[in-house]
Amino acid sequence: MDLHLTDKVALVTGASQGIGLAIARALADEGARVVAGARTESAELRALYAKGRVSFVKVDLSTTDGPIELVKQAIAKHDRLDLLVNNVGIGALRTEGFLAIPDDEWLKTWNLDFMAALRTTRAAIPHLLGRNGNVVTIGSVNAFLPDPSVIDYCAAKAALLNLSKSLSKEFGGKIRFNTIAPGPVETPFWMAKGGIADSIAQKSGVDLATAVAQVKASMQLSTGRFTKPEEVADLVLLLASDRSANVTGSDFLIDGGLIKTL
C-alpha cells in the first residue's frame, strides 16, 4: 500500500531512542524527509543519516525556547512542514507516594510530557496550515488509566489527550490531530537501567528479567508481551498518511490487551 509519504517533511521529537527512533526510521523508509529533535544524538540515529532523509537537531524540549527553535530549524532546512510527531516524554516510578513528590518533580514531568508538545505544536501550526497538515501525538494508556505509582505522568498524558482533541475541533479540516495510547513498550523508558522495570526490580530485590516477567503477569496482557516500538511506528505511518484523511480527534490504543473494558 502506497502511503503517499514520499518527500513529506516530518518533525519527530524525542527521536534518539525508543518509539521516537522507530518512528523516524519508519518515516524515512517510506520516503519522508525527517527532522529528528532530541537532547542527545544516539548511534542508532546517526546510522539513519546514510539514508539521506534524516537530519538531527540537538534541542532541550523541556525549555521554553527549545520547541520554537526546533521548528525554526526544520523550516530553515526544508522551507515547509507536513507532519509533526510529538513523542518526547519521561516518567518515573513514585514508590513513596503522592505526598513525597515535590513541585520540581511535577514540573519536570509536566514540562517534558505536556508543555513540550504544546509548545512544539503551537510553533508548528502556522507552517502546517494550508498543507493538509497533520499532528500525531504519542500519549499513553495512563491518560485514562490512573496509576498512583506514576501519578504525575498520568496527569500530563491526560492533559495531552485533551489538548489534541480540542485542537482537532478548532482546526477542523485544516489540520488533523490524533493521539496514540501505547501500553508498555520495549523501550529504554521501561527496559533500561533506571527505567520503570529496573526501579521495580530494585524495590522488589529481584533481577531485571524477573521484574519484567512480574510486570507482564500483573498486567495480564492478552498477547503476553510488551508492544514493540516498530508497531507503534506503523500506526503513526497510517495516521500520517492520507489513507486516513478523514480521521481526526481520535485516540488509538495499542496495548497488547492491557485494557479489558470498553
Buried (B, 14 or more C-beta within 10 A) or exposed (E): EEBBBEEBBBBBBBBBBBBBBBBBBBBBBBBBBBBBBBBEBBEBBEEBBEEEBBBBBBBBBBBEEBBBBBBBBBBEEBEBBBBBBBBBBBBBBBEEEEEEBEEEEBEBBBBBBBBBBBBBBEBBBEBBEEBEBBBBBBBBBBBBBEEEBBBBBBBBBBBBBEBBBEBBEEBEEEBBBBBBBBBBBBBBBBBBEEBBBBBBBBEEEBEBEBBBEBBBEEBEBEEEEBBBBBBBBBBBBBBBBBBBEEBBBBBBBBBBEBBEEE
